[in-house]
């Protein structure tokens, strides 16, 4: 088991209020939240100097050891760890890299978009330790990174879910619409039949499904577009209700949006909303209907809702984080590149729930498997905007 060399960055009320602190104990498991907020110590980089440390020398040395690790900074999306979804999937990637490469990593959990810029700068300015890579998790960090990357030309950055055109940034994007098509087809096929499993069932007199998004944006609209296209492929007469909560960390808002859909006859609701989606699962249980998770197998990460989670559209954010760290460790990090991960690259997929996924009829899962292959083969083109469905 590798020595735990993690550090946590936490905001203290303002965008500029950042403190660095140590954390003791072994690495936490995927999907867990730090049990306590570390006591702050001296803030690094508050001399105001923008001088950057050349990181190439360290990445070109021998393989890191516990006494000389490669250091990676993690700036998570708003919503923080413990979402059982997007951020936790990213953390799984850095934990795998820690275990396999002996790297050390620091974690920052911004509570607002306005904090992204300063957290990114905090890692880039640090000289004790020097961070050979800063991972920016989520498309909402793109604007801050576009400003910061030119100011720290020797600092390696990576970003998930957006493309930042800079020589020191490696961008990773996903074909969320492709994976969402598959879960949309699942929802569309099940709402048109009588189906019961676990704590849920479909209403015999309704053919309606729903989609709950976090912040409305081109990225989340890709999830919506793929989902709606998959539903239409299953049955063009199925209605799709859509709602955007405006936040990735608002379970009560997610629950309210989903309840409105279930009360209007929706049998299945798919969310692409981070921790807001926890409220969707709560509503599904209360109404004895079904839900579909996102990013990770949420029948596992949110196991108390496994009796209503039909499937999840998994998105391998962990792969993006792990691959970028591996590139730095091996000395072959390439900035100015964009890596696209779709069904063909196993970057997205459908995973049936561990509680009730086995109850999905074979003809339904077979039809979805056929669609997956057709998308990979290029025979089915999935739209990226709902207006094109």
C-alpha positions as CSV (number, residue, x, y, z in Angstrom):
1,X,0.0,0.0,0.0
2,X,1.6,3.4,-1.0
3,X,2.3,6.0,1.6
4,X,-0.5,8.6,1.7
5,X,1.1,11.9,0.5
6,X,-2.2,13.7,-0.3
7,X,-2.8,17.3,0.6
8,X,-6.1,19.1,0.6
9,X,-6.8,22.6,-0.6
10,X,-9.9,24.2,0.8
11,X,-11.6,27.5,0.2
12,X,-12.1,29.8,3.2
13,X,-14.9,32.1,2.1
14,X,-13.5,34.1,-0.7
15,X,-12.0,33.2,-4.1
16,X,-8.6,34.3,-2.9
17,X,-8.7,32.6,0.4
18,X,-6.9,29.3,-0.1
19,X,-4.9,27.3,2.4
20,X,-2.7,24.2,2.1
21,X,-2.9,21.5,4.7
22,X,-1.7,18.0,5.2
23,X,-3.9,14.9,5.7
24,X,-2.8,11.8,7.5
25,X,-4.0,8.2,7.2
26,X,-4.3,5.7,4.3
27,X,-5.8,6.5,0.9
28,X,-9.6,6.7,1.0
29,X,-11.7,4.4,-1.2
30,X,-13.3,5.6,-4.4
31,X,-16.3,7.7,-3.8
32,X,-15.5,8.7,-0.2
33,X,-15.5,12.1,1.2
34,X,-12.7,13.4,3.5
35,X,-13.8,12.8,7.0
36,X,-12.7,16.2,8.2
37,X,-11.4,19.5,6.9
38,X,-7.7,19.8,7.5
39,X,-6.5,22.7,9.7
40,X,-4.9,25.3,7.4
41,X,-1.2,25.9,7.4
42,X,0.9,28.6,5.7
43,X,-0.6,29.5,2.3
44,X,1.9,28.8,-0.5
45,X,2.5,31.3,-3.3
46,X,1.2,34.3,-1.4
47,X,4.3,36.3,-2.0
48,X,2.6,37.2,-5.3
49,X,5.4,35.9,-7.5
50,X,4.3,34.4,-10.8
51,X,7.6,32.7,-11.3
52,X,7.1,29.2,-12.6
53,X,9.1,26.1,-11.7
54,X,10.5,24.2,-14.7
55,X,8.9,20.8,-14.4
56,X,10.5,19.0,-17.3
57,X,13.7,18.2,-15.4
58,X,11.8,16.3,-12.8
59,X,9.6,14.3,-15.2
60,X,12.8,13.2,-17.1
61,X,14.4,11.7,-14.1
62,X,14.2,8.1,-12.9
63,X,10.9,6.6,-12.0
64,X,9.5,8.4,-8.9
65,X,9.9,6.8,-5.4
66,X,8.1,7.6,-2.2
67,X,10.9,10.0,-1.3
68,X,10.9,11.7,-4.8
69,X,7.4,11.4,-6.1
70,X,5.8,13.1,-9.1
71,X,3.3,15.6,-7.7
72,X,-0.1,16.1,-9.2
73,X,-2.7,18.7,-8.3
74,X,-6.4,17.9,-8.6
75,X,-8.9,20.7,-8.9
76,X,-12.4,19.1,-8.8
77,X,-15.6,20.3,-10.2
78,X,-18.1,22.1,-7.9
79,X,-20.1,19.6,-5.9
80,X,-17.0,18.1,-4.4
81,X,-16.0,14.5,-3.5
82,X,-18.7,12.1,-2.4
83,X,-21.0,12.8,-5.4
84,X,-20.8,9.1,-6.3
85,X,-20.4,10.3,-9.9
86,X,-18.1,12.8,-11.7
87,X,-15.6,13.9,-9.1
88,X,-15.4,10.5,-7.5
89,X,-14.6,9.0,-10.9
90,X,-11.8,11.5,-11.3
91,X,-10.5,10.7,-7.8
92,X,-10.5,7.0,-8.7
93,X,-8.1,7.8,-11.6
94,X,-5.6,9.7,-9.4
95,X,-5.8,7.0,-6.7
96,X,-5.0,4.3,-9.3
97,X,-2.0,6.4,-10.5
98,X,-0.8,6.8,-6.9
99,X,-1.0,3.0,-6.4
100,X,0.8,2.1,-9.6
101,X,3.3,5.0,-10.0
102,X,3.9,6.1,-6.4
103,X,2.9,9.7,-7.2
104,X,1.8,12.2,-4.6
105,X,-1.3,14.4,-5.1
106,X,-3.1,17.4,-3.7
107,X,-6.8,17.9,-3.9
108,X,-8.8,21.1,-4.1
109,X,-12.6,21.2,-3.8
110,X,-14.0,24.5,-5.0
111,X,-17.4,25.5,-3.8
112,X,-18.0,28.0,-6.6
113,X,-16.8,28.6,-10.2
114,X,-15.2,31.8,-9.1
115,X,-12.6,29.8,-7.1
116,X,-11.3,27.8,-10.1
117,X,-8.7,30.3,-11.2
118,X,-7.1,30.7,-7.8
119,X,-7.0,27.0,-7.1
120,X,-5.3,26.4,-10.5
121,X,-2.8,29.2,-9.7
122,X,-2.1,27.9,-6.2
123,X,-0.9,24.6,-7.6
124,X,1.0,26.2,-10.5
125,X,2.9,28.6,-8.1
126,X,3.8,26.0,-5.5
127,X,7.5,25.2,-5.2
128,X,7.2,23.0,-2.1
129,X,6.2,20.7,-3.6
130,X,6.4,21.5,-7.3
131,X,3.4,20.1,-9.1
132,X,4.4,18.5,-12.4
133,X,0.7,18.3,-13.5
134,X,-2.5,20.1,-12.6
135,X,-5.7,18.3,-13.4
136,X,-8.7,20.5,-14.0
137,X,-11.9,18.5,-13.7
138,X,-14.9,19.8,-15.6
139,X,-15.8,22.1,-18.4
140,X,-16.6,25.1,-16.1
141,X,-12.8,25.3,-15.5
142,X,-12.0,26.1,-19.2
143,X,-12.3,29.9,-18.9
144,X,-10.0,30.1,-15.9
145,X,-7.5,27.7,-17.5
146,X,-7.5,29.6,-20.7
147,X,-6.3,32.6,-18.7
148,X,-3.9,30.7,-16.4
149,X,-2.1,28.5,-18.9
150,X,-0.2,31.3,-20.8
151,X,0.9,32.7,-17.5
152,X,2.5,29.4,-16.4
153,X,4.0,28.2,-19.6
154,X,6.2,25.6,-17.9
155,X,3.3,24.1,-16.0
156,X,1.6,21.0,-17.4
157,X,-2.2,21.1,-17.2
158,X,-4.9,18.7,-18.2
159,X,-8.7,19.4,-18.5
160,X,-11.6,17.1,-18.7
161,X,-14.7,17.9,-20.7
162,X,-13.4,20.9,-22.7
163,X,-10.7,21.9,-25.1
164,X,-8.2,24.6,-24.1
165,X,-6.0,25.7,-26.9
166,X,-2.6,26.0,-25.2
167,X,0.7,24.3,-25.7
168,X,0.9,23.2,-22.1
169,X,-2.7,21.8,-21.8
170,X,-3.8,18.3,-22.7
171,X,-7.6,18.2,-23.3
172,X,-9.8,15.2,-22.8
173,X,-13.4,15.1,-24.2
174,X,-16.0,12.4,-24.3
175,X,-18.8,11.2,-26.6
176,X,-21.4,11.6,-23.8
177,X,-24.1,11.6,-26.5
178,X,-23.2,8.1,-27.6
179,X,-23.5,6.5,-24.2
180,X,-26.6,8.5,-23.5
181,X,-28.2,7.1,-26.6
182,X,-28.0,3.6,-25.2
183,X,-29.6,4.5,-21.8
184,X,-32.2,6.5,-23.7
185,X,-33.0,3.4,-25.8
186,X,-33.3,1.5,-22.5
187,X,-35.8,4.0,-21.1
188,X,-37.8,4.1,-24.3
189,X,-38.1,0.4,-24.6
190,X,-39.1,-0.1,-21.0
191,X,-41.7,2.6,-20.7
192,X,-43.7,1.0,-23.6
193,X,-44.1,-2.3,-21.6
194,X,-45.2,-3.4,-18.2
195,X,-42.0,-3.9,-16.3
196,X,-41.3,-4.4,-12.6
197,X,-38.0,-4.8,-10.7
198,X,-36.8,-4.1,-7.3
199,X,-38.8,-1.2,-5.8
200,X,-39.9,0.2,-9.2
201,X,-42.4,-0.5,-11.9
202,X,-43.7,1.2,-15.1
203,X,-47.2,2.7,-15.3
204,X,-49.3,0.7,-17.8
205,X,-51.1,3.8,-19.1
206,X,-48.0,6.0,-19.7
207,X,-45.2,6.2,-22.2
208,X,-43.1,9.0,-20.7
209,X,-39.5,9.4,-19.6
210,X,-37.5,12.3,-18.2
211,X,-34.1,13.9,-18.2
212,X,-32.7,16.1,-15.4
213,X,-29.6,18.2,-16.2
214,X,-27.3,20.2,-13.9
215,X,-26.1,23.4,-15.5
216,X,-27.5,23.9,-19.0
217,X,-24.6,24.1,-21.3
218,X,-23.4,22.6,-24.7
219,X,-21.8,19.7,-22.8
220,X,-24.9,18.7,-20.7
221,X,-27.1,19.2,-23.8
222,X,-25.0,16.4,-25.4
223,X,-26.3,14.1,-22.7
224,X,-29.8,15.3,-23.4
225,X,-29.5,14.9,-27.2
226,X,-28.1,11.4,-27.1
227,X,-30.8,10.4,-24.6
228,X,-33.6,11.8,-26.6
229,X,-32.3,10.2,-29.8
230,X,-32.1,6.8,-28.1
231,X,-35.6,7.2,-26.8
232,X,-36.8,8.1,-30.3
233,X,-35.0,5.1,-31.7
234,X,-36.9,2.8,-29.3
235,X,-40.3,4.4,-30.0
236,X,-40.9,7.8,-31.6
237,X,-44.2,8.2,-29.7
238,X,-42.5,8.3,-26.3
239,X,-42.5,11.7,-24.6
240,X,-39.4,13.1,-23.0
241,X,-39.7,15.7,-20.3
242,X,-36.6,17.8,-19.6
243,X,-35.5,20.0,-16.7
244,X,-32.3,21.8,-15.8
245,X,-31.7,22.5,-12.1
246,X,-28.9,25.0,-12.7
247,X,-26.5,23.4,-10.2
248,X,-24.5,20.2,-9.9
249,X,-24.8,20.1,-6.1
250,X,-28.5,20.5,-5.3
251,X,-30.1,17.2,-4.4
252,X,-33.3,18.9,-3.3
253,X,-33.6,20.6,-6.7
254,X,-33.0,17.3,-8.4
255,X,-35.6,15.7,-6.3
256,X,-38.2,18.4,-7.1
257,X,-37.5,18.2,-10.8
258,X,-37.8,14.4,-10.9
259,X,-40.9,14.3,-8.7
260,X,-42.7,16.6,-11.2
261,X,-41.8,14.2,-14.0
262,X,-42.8,11.1,-12.1
263,X,-46.1,12.7,-11.1
264,X,-46.7,13.6,-14.8
265,X,-46.3,9.9,-15.7
266,X,-42.6,9.4,-16.3
267,X,-41.5,5.8,-15.7
268,X,-37.7,6.5,-16.0
269,X,-35.6,9.6,-15.4
270,X,-32.0,9.9,-16.4
271,X,-29.8,12.5,-14.8
272,X,-26.6,14.3,-15.9
273,X,-26.3,16.5,-12.8
274,X,-23.6,15.3,-10.4
275,X,-24.7,15.3,-6.8
276,X,-28.0,16.9,-7.9
277,X,-28.8,13.5,-9.3
278,X,-29.0,12.0,-5.7
279,X,-32.4,13.8,-5.5
280,X,-33.5,12.0,-8.7
281,X,-32.8,8.7,-7.0
282,X,-34.7,9.8,-3.9
283,X,-37.7,10.7,-6.0
284,X,-37.6,7.4,-7.9
285,X,-37.8,5.5,-4.7
286,X,-40.6,7.6,-3.3
287,X,-42.7,7.2,-6.5
288,X,-41.7,3.6,-7.1
289,X,-40.3,4.3,-10.5
290,X,-36.9,4.0,-12.1
291,X,-33.8,6.1,-12.6
292,X,-30.6,6.0,-14.6
293,X,-27.3,7.2,-13.2
294,X,-24.3,8.8,-14.8
295,X,-20.5,8.8,-14.9
296,X,-20.0,5.8,-12.5
297,X,-22.1,2.7,-11.8
298,X,-24.3,4.5,-9.4
299,X,-26.0,1.3,-8.2
300,X,-22.7,0.8,-6.5
301,X,-21.7,4.4,-5.4
302,X,-25.3,5.1,-4.4
303,X,-26.1,1.6,-3.3
304,X,-29.1,2.6,-1.1
305,X,-30.9,3.4,-4.4
306,X,-29.8,0.2,-6.2
307,X,-33.4,-1.1,-6.1
308,X,-34.5,1.7,-8.6
309,X,-31.3,2.3,-10.7
310,X,-31.7,0.4,-14.0
311,X,-28.3,1.4,-15.4
312,X,-25.7,4.1,-15.5
313,X,-24.0,5.8,-18.4
314,X,-20.4,5.5,-17.3
315,X,-17.9,8.0,-18.4
316,X,-14.3,7.1,-17.8
317,X,-13.0,10.3,-16.3
318,X,-10.6,8.1,-14.3
319,X,-9.0,7.0,-17.6
320,X,-8.3,10.6,-18.6
321,X,-6.8,11.4,-15.3
322,X,-4.7,8.2,-15.1
323,X,-3.5,8.5,-18.7
324,X,-2.4,12.1,-18.2
325,X,-0.5,11.3,-15.1
326,X,1.1,8.3,-16.8
327,X,2.3,10.5,-19.6
328,X,4.0,12.9,-17.1
329,X,5.6,10.0,-15.2
330,X,7.0,8.6,-18.4
331,X,8.2,12.0,-19.7
332,X,5.9,12.0,-22.8
333,X,3.2,14.5,-21.8
334,X,1.9,16.3,-24.9
335,X,0.3,19.6,-24.5
336,X,-1.8,21.2,-27.2
337,X,-3.6,17.9,-27.9
338,X,-7.2,16.8,-27.6
339,X,-8.1,13.2,-26.9
340,X,-11.6,12.0,-27.7
341,X,-13.1,9.0,-25.9
342,X,-16.3,7.5,-27.1
343,X,-17.9,4.0,-27.3
344,X,-15.1,2.8,-29.6
345,X,-12.4,3.8,-27.2
346,X,-14.4,2.6,-24.2
347,X,-14.6,6.1,-22.9
348,X,-18.4,5.8,-22.4
349,X,-20.7,2.9,-22.0
350,X,-23.9,1.6,-20.5
351,X,-23.6,-0.5,-17.3
352,X,-26.7,-2.2,-15.9
353,X,-27.4,-1.8,-12.3
354,X,-26.1,-4.4,-9.9
355,X,-29.4,-4.5,-8.0
356,X,-32.0,-4.8,-10.8
357,X,-30.1,-4.6,-14.1
358,X,-30.3,-8.4,-14.5
359,X,-34.1,-8.1,-14.6
360,X,-34.0,-6.1,-17.9
361,X,-35.5,-8.4,-20.6
362,X,-32.9,-10.0,-22.9
363,X,-34.5,-8.7,-26.0
364,X,-34.1,-5.2,-24.6
365,X,-30.4,-5.6,-23.7
366,X,-29.8,-7.3,-27.1
367,X,-31.3,-4.4,-29.0
368,X,-29.1,-2.0,-27.0
369,X,-26.0,-4.1,-27.7
370,X,-26.9,-3.9,-31.4
371,X,-27.2,-0.2,-31.3
372,X,-23.8,0.1,-29.5
373,X,-22.1,-1.8,-32.3
374,X,-23.9,0.2,-35.0
375,X,-22.6,3.5,-33.4
376,X,-19.1,2.1,-33.3
377,X,-19.3,1.0,-36.9
378,X,-20.6,4.4,-38.0
379,X,-23.9,3.1,-39.1
380,X,-25.8,5.2,-36.5
381,X,-24.9,8.9,-36.1
382,X,-25.9,10.3,-32.7
383,X,-26.7,14.0,-32.5
384,X,-24.9,16.3,-30.1
385,X,-27.7,18.9,-29.8
386,X,-31.3,18.3,-28.9
387,X,-32.5,20.6,-31.7
388,X,-31.2,18.0,-34.1
389,X,-33.1,15.0,-32.7
